[in-house]
Amino acid sequence: MHLAAEDSAGHKLRVAAYCRVSTDEEEQASSYEVQIEHYTSFIQGNPEWELAGIFADEGISGTNTKKGRNSTA
C-alpha cells in the first residue's frame, strides 16, 4: 500500500490510531497503555505525518454490550 505523505498543497498526511483491549483485566490495561504509547511515538516520529488523534476503547467487548457499547437490539 502506498500513502502520499503530502498533498499537492504540501500538507502533511493526518494519521490516527485505534487502540483497544477486550477485558478489564490488569494485564490488558498495561497492554492498552503500551499500544497508545507505541502508536503516538510511531506517528509523531514520521516527519511527513501529523497526529490526528489516538482513539481507544478500554475494556469494551464486542460480545458484551452491557459494558457501554450502543446496541440496536
N, C-alpha and C positions, 0 to 999 in steps of 0.2 A: 504494500500500500504506500502511496506517495502523498504526502501532505505539503501543500505550498506553504512555506514559512511566512511569507508576506504577500499581501495582495498587491495589485498594481499601484496603489497609493502608498505603499511602504508600511502598512500597518502590520503589527505582529499578529500571529495566529493566537487567538484566545483558546486556551486549553483548560478543561476541567477534569476532575477525577471523581469517581464514585467509590466510596469505601463502605463495607458493611460486615457485620457478624450476625450469625443467626441465633445466638443464645446469649443469655445474661451471665454465663459462666465467667469466672475471674480470668482464666487464661484467654478467653475470647476478647475481653476488654483490653488486654495487653496487645493482642493482635490488631485490634481496631486502631489503637493509638499508633502502632508501628506503621500501619497502612497509611494513615493520614500524614505522618512524618515523611514516609518514603515518597509519596506522590507529590507532596508540597515541594520537597527538595528536588525531585526529578524534574518537575515542570519549571521551577524557578531557576534551575541550573542550565536551561536552554535559553540562550540569549535571543533566539528568534521567537520565543513563546511568551505570552502574557498569561499569568494565572487568573483564570476567570472565577475559580472557586473550587472548594472541596465539598462535595455533597456526601452525606453519610446517613446511614440507618444504624443505630446502635441497639442491638437486642431485639430486632423485629424480624419475625419469621414469616415467610410467605405461606407457611402451613398453619399458622395460628393467627387469626385476625383479631383475637382478643387482646393483643398487645398494642393496639393503637392504629393499625393499618385500616384504612377505609375499606368498607365492604359494600358491594351492591346487593348482597343477599338479604 
